[in-house]
Amino acid sequence: MNLAREMAAKQPASRRKTLFLSKWSQTDMAIDLSGVFSCHARHAMTKARRMVMVATFATVMLAGFGSLSARAENPEIASRRAAERTDFTNDEIREGFFKIAFGAELQIDTPADRVRKFDEPVRVFVEGNSPDRRHELARVVADIHSRINHLDIAITNDRGAANFTVRLVPERKLKATIRALYGNDRAKQIQRTLNPQCLSGIGKDERFRIRRAEVILPTDAGDFTFHDCAYEELLQALGAINDDASVPWTMFNDDVQMGFFDVYDQYLLNILYDPRIRPGMTRDQVDAVLPDILSSARAWVHDSNPPQRAESNDRSVNRN
C-alpha cells in the first residue's frame, strides 16, 4: 500500500499538521492507516511561517555550526531569535512535554496515550526539484542533529534505506500531491479539516515505535514560511506530535511562529530522545524518570547553544 496514501487521514489543526498512523507493514515498508492517526498540518491562513530543520550529511554541518546563523539569516527569523525566551523552570518544561509528546491532533482509532518515537537511525530522503530548498533542508537536518542528543538523523540518497521522506512541492501542487499520496477521500478530509500549507505524518507499530514519517513542504511560500514549516513538521514527525495552544513558548502552538529550533523545544526533544524514554511509555512511567532526564537535557541544551541562547551554568539545573 502506498505510504502516502496510508498516511492520509488527518486531524483538524490550524496550520501545520502531523498525521499519526497506527500500523506499519514490515513487508512493504508502508503504513496501514486502519488504525490511529495523528495529523499535524499548517493552515494556510491562520499560522504564519515556519522553518524546517532537516537532517543532513555530517559533511554539510558547517564549521562552528551552532545554528543557521552561519549565513545571513532571514530578518523575521533573526528578530524572533533575538527575542527568544531561554530560561524555563522544570515545571514549565515538564508541562510542555506531557502536552506535546502525548495525544495527537487527529486520531482515527482508539486513542493511545503513549510515547511515540524512532528507536533506530532516521534516514531522510528528499524528493523535489528545488536545489536551494534541498540545501536549506539539509542545513535544517544538520541543525536538528546537532541539537538533539541520542538522535541519529541524516539525509540519504537511497530511497530504499529511508524511513523518513520529505516532499518539496510548489504551493499550487500541494492539493494534487496530497490526493496522489492519500487518495481522494482522505485528501478531501485533510483539505476540509486542515486546509494545510504544509503537512507531516507518522506511522507506528504495535510497540509505538515510529517506523515511517512523511513531510510535505511548500518550496515557493517564502523563506520564513518554508523554514517555519520545515522545522515544525520535521520535529513533529520525530514524535512531538501534538499541538497545544496553552504552551506559549513552543512552536507546537498554532499561534507561535519561530523559523528556527528554539531552546524550549530543544528541551522537549532531548527529553523525548533520552534513552530512558522508551516508545510506549505511559505518563506515569515518564514522570518517574523525568527529574534525572531534565538535568541531562539542561546540560546538553546549555552546551549545544551559544551563551546568549542557553541558560547560564548556575541556572542550568534544579529549577523548579
RAHU-V913160 format. One record per run of one state. SS is the DSSP state (H for helix, E for strand, L for the rest). FROM is the first residue (numbers start at 1). TO is the last residue. If there is no record, write none. Layout:
SS;FROM;TO + SS;FROM;TO
This chain:
L;1;2 + H;3;6 + L;7;15 + E;16;21 + L;22;22 + E;23;25 + L;26;29 + E;30;32 + L;33;39 + E;40;43 + L;44;50 + E;51;52 + L;53;57 + H;58;60 + L;61;67 + H;68;70 + L;71;74 + H;75;82 + L;83;89 + H;90;101 + L;102;116 + E;117;117 + L;118;121 + E;122;127 + L;128;130 + H;131;147 + L;148;152 + E;153;155 + L;156;158 + H;159;161 + L;162;163 + E;164;169 + L;170;170 + H;171;182 + L;183;183 + H;184;193 + L;194;195 + E;196;204 + L;205;208 + E;209;218 + L;219;222 + H;223;237 + L;238;262 + H;263;272 + L;273;282 + H;283;303 + L;304;312 + H;313;315 + L;316;320
